[in-house]
Amino acid sequence: MIGNGRSDVHVTITGLGAYAPERVITNAELSQLVETSDEWIVERTGIRERRIAADSQALSDLCLPAAHQALEQAGIEGKDVDLLIVATVTPDMMFPSTSAILADRLGATDAAAYDLSAGCTGFMYALAQAYGMLAGGLARRALVVGGDVLSRILDWSDRSTVVLFGDGAGAVVVEPSEEAGFLAFELGADGAGGEHLWLPGSGSRRFEDPDRFVKMNGREVFRFATRVLVQSAEAVLEREGSTVDDVDVYVPHQANVRIIDHATKKLGIPSDRVVINVDRYGNTSSGSIPLALADAQEDGRLRQGKLVLMTGMGAGLTWGSALMRWTMGLEAPSAEPATPGQTTRPPAAAEGGAAA
Ligand SMILES: CC(C)(COP(=O)(O)OP(=O)(O)OC[C@H]1O[C@@H](n2cnc3c(N)ncnc32)[C@H](O)[C@@H]1OP(=O)(O)O)[C@@H](O)C(=O)NCCC(=O)NCCS
């Protein structure tokens, strides 16, 4: 399990962007395709609608506007980026990587570019990698993109999966900074649970009856999700010496309102600090957390000095949390000051090493 970095270099997010395709599919529309209802979907998942990519759109087409927006916010151009990571399970194609395609379209000619696969946790893994590359001096400006076009790998006659997912992408620019920024990470994987959420016929493993669509054991994934969202959040907070009371903005993976509610209650985070947009986008996999960050930025919740906790979980089975002090945009009102000391501290080393 990856834990805290040990670096004096502070690293933070300096630009943020998101994109979801125009086409909205409501629960009512889905109930014409499979035997389901708006009532069932809302009660079990909290999802009301999701966005679906047009036939002409591949993942890089969703990533491109998100990336442009993030670069613009950071005040830089594609050519200034030297590291580009795209977290996804639905690349344009197996190779070349979507990140190489995106780098070309952004004019990021000097960037090392690669895709990263960690299911719905991909964006958290990619953030940690970018942090490590920048803190270690290997890169100076990273563009981290998370996105998926899950609609392409869903069985549209399977009501147990088709109601849950949507398409979307988000991007952040990550740069060294005067102040932290990222404070701690906690990532993990349990491959033993892999077959609870998988796409078995998608690679080099031969199956008797290959399948091109997502297969999921909903109940097992639900149990896993409710457990790791809490455990990972508690672990990352403990590593930084913070508590849930310090958290200003909680951005959980947007899979299901019931999963988020469960984690929020167990952690004891007041609901007004929780970012939820799964009702409008469904589960967009690697796009979920950056899309939620973009929403929180737009509604004014992400302000300078705010302590932000993000936790993702998904196929692998994987999970990952990041704790960061938000350093962009307007300052938080003086009634809610940032905790002194925490804004400037680099990630502290976990006691006894990185493993937890
Ligand atoms: C999928 C999920 C919403 C199902 O909710 P649930 O309360 O666990 O429901 P169950 O699986 O117990 O199914 C209850 C019944 O509803 C049925 N059902 C499943 N999908 C349905 C749908 N879309 N509409 C209507 N009925 C549905 C089932 O067939 C089952 O019927 P049965 O009892 O006759 O077999 C829930 O398990 C879940 O959210 N799991 C996590 C999934 C997830 O987040 N995956 C991505 C992680 S990154």
The ligand as an SDF file (V2000), in Angstrom:
LIG
                    3D

 48 50  0  0  0  0  0  0  0  0999 V2000
  -26.3080   -2.5470   -8.0670 C   0  0  0  0  0  0  0  0  0  0  0  0
  -27.0440   -2.0950   -6.8220 C   0  0  0  0  0  0  0  0  0  0  0  0
  -27.6300   -0.7050   -7.0500 C   0  0  0  0  0  0  0  0  0  0  0  0
  -28.1960   -3.0640   -6.5490 C   0  0  0  0  0  0  0  0  0  0  0  0
  -28.8970   -2.6290   -5.4180 O   0  0  0  0  0  0  0  0  0  0  0  0
  -29.3420   -3.6980   -4.3140 P   0  0  0  0  0  0  0  0  0  0  0  0
  -30.1820   -2.9910   -3.3310 O   0  0  0  0  0  0  0  0  0  0  0  0
  -28.0800   -4.3510   -3.8380 O   0  0  0  0  0  0  0  0  0  0  0  0
  -30.2090   -4.6730   -5.1550 O   0  0  0  0  0  0  0  0  0  0  0  0
  -30.0160   -6.2380   -5.3050 P   0  0  0  0  0  0  0  0  0  0  0  0
  -28.7440   -6.5530   -6.0150 O   0  0  0  0  0  0  0  0  0  0  0  0
  -30.2340   -6.8120   -3.9500 O   0  0  0  0  0  0  0  0  0  0  0  0
  -31.2040   -6.5760   -6.2670 O   0  0  0  0  0  0  0  0  0  0  0  0
  -32.5350   -6.4650   -5.8280 C   0  0  0  0  0  0  0  0  0  0  0  0
  -33.4290   -6.8590   -6.9900 C   0  0  0  0  0  0  0  0  0  0  0  0
  -33.4790   -5.7820   -7.9270 O   0  0  0  0  0  0  0  0  0  0  0  0
  -33.2750   -6.2910   -9.2360 C   0  0  0  0  0  0  0  0  0  0  0  0
  -32.6470   -5.2780  -10.0490 N   0  0  0  0  0  0  0  0  0  0  0  0
  -31.3270   -5.1250  -10.3460 C   0  0  0  0  0  0  0  0  0  0  0  0
  -31.1780   -4.0470  -11.1350 N   0  0  0  0  0  0  0  0  0  0  0  0
  -32.4090   -3.5340  -11.3290 C   0  0  0  0  0  0  0  0  0  0  0  0
  -32.8770   -2.4230  -12.0390 C   0  0  0  0  0  0  0  0  0  0  0  0
  -32.0710   -1.6140  -12.7180 N   0  0  0  0  0  0  0  0  0  0  0  0
  -34.2070   -2.1560  -12.0010 N   0  0  0  0  0  0  0  0  0  0  0  0
  -35.0420   -2.9370  -11.3250 C   0  0  0  0  0  0  0  0  0  0  0  0
  -34.6530   -4.0050  -10.6310 N   0  0  0  0  0  0  0  0  0  0  0  0
  -33.3380   -4.2910  -10.6400 C   0  0  0  0  0  0  0  0  0  0  0  0
  -32.4140   -7.5100   -9.0470 C   0  0  0  0  0  0  0  0  0  0  0  0
  -32.5770   -8.3720  -10.1690 O   0  0  0  0  0  0  0  0  0  0  0  0
  -32.9440   -8.0900   -7.7680 C   0  0  0  0  0  0  0  0  0  0  0  0
  -34.1000   -8.8330   -8.0760 O   0  0  0  0  0  0  0  0  0  0  0  0
  -34.3100  -10.2690   -7.3900 P   0  0  0  0  0  0  0  0  0  0  0  0
  -34.3470   -9.9950   -5.9130 O   0  0  0  0  0  0  0  0  0  0  0  0
  -35.6040  -10.6920   -7.9750 O   0  0  0  0  0  0  0  0  0  0  0  0
  -33.1200  -11.0600   -7.8250 O   0  0  0  0  0  0  0  0  0  0  0  0
  -26.1030   -2.0680   -5.5840 C   0  0  0  0  0  0  0  0  0  0  0  0
  -25.7510   -3.3790   -5.2310 O   0  0  0  0  0  0  0  0  0  0  0  0
  -24.8560   -1.2820   -5.8360 C   0  0  0  0  0  0  0  0  0  0  0  0
  -24.8950   -0.0870   -5.9760 O   0  0  0  0  0  0  0  0  0  0  0  0
  -23.6790   -1.9360   -5.8410 N   0  0  0  0  0  0  0  0  0  0  0  0
  -22.4350   -1.2560   -6.0960 C   0  0  0  0  0  0  0  0  0  0  0  0
  -22.2340   -1.0650   -7.5810 C   0  0  0  0  0  0  0  0  0  0  0  0
  -21.1690   -0.0670   -7.9170 C   0  0  0  0  0  0  0  0  0  0  0  0
  -21.1130    0.9860   -7.3530 O   0  0  0  0  0  0  0  0  0  0  0  0
  -20.2880   -0.4240   -8.8730 N   0  0  0  0  0  0  0  0  0  0  0  0
  -19.2670    0.4120   -9.3500 C   0  0  0  0  0  0  0  0  0  0  0  0
  -18.1890    0.5850   -8.3280 C   0  0  0  0  0  0  0  0  0  0  0  0
  -16.9010    1.5730   -8.9320 S   0  0  0  0  0  0  0  0  0  0  0  0
  1  2  1  0
  2  3  1  0
  2  4  1  0
  2 36  1  0
  4  5  1  0
  5  6  1  0
  6  7  2  0
  6  8  1  0
  6  9  1  0
  9 10  1  0
 10 11  2  0
 10 12  1  0
 10 13  1  0
 13 14  1  0
 14 15  1  0
 15 16  1  0
 15 30  1  0
 16 17  1  0
 17 18  1  0
 17 28  1  0
 18 19  1  0
 18 27  1  0
 19 20  2  0
 20 21  1  0
 21 22  1  0
 21 27  2  0
 22 23  1  0
 22 24  2  0
 24 25  1  0
 25 26  2  0
 26 27  1  0
 28 29  1  0
 28 30  1  0
 30 31  1  0
 31 32  1  0
 32 33  2  0
 32 34  1  0
 32 35  1  0
 36 37  1  0
 36 38  1  0
 38 39  2  0
 38 40  1  0
 40 41  1  0
 41 42  1  0
 42 43  1  0
 43 44  2  0
 43 45  1  0
 45 46  1  0
 46 47  1  0
 47 48  1  0
M  END
$$$$
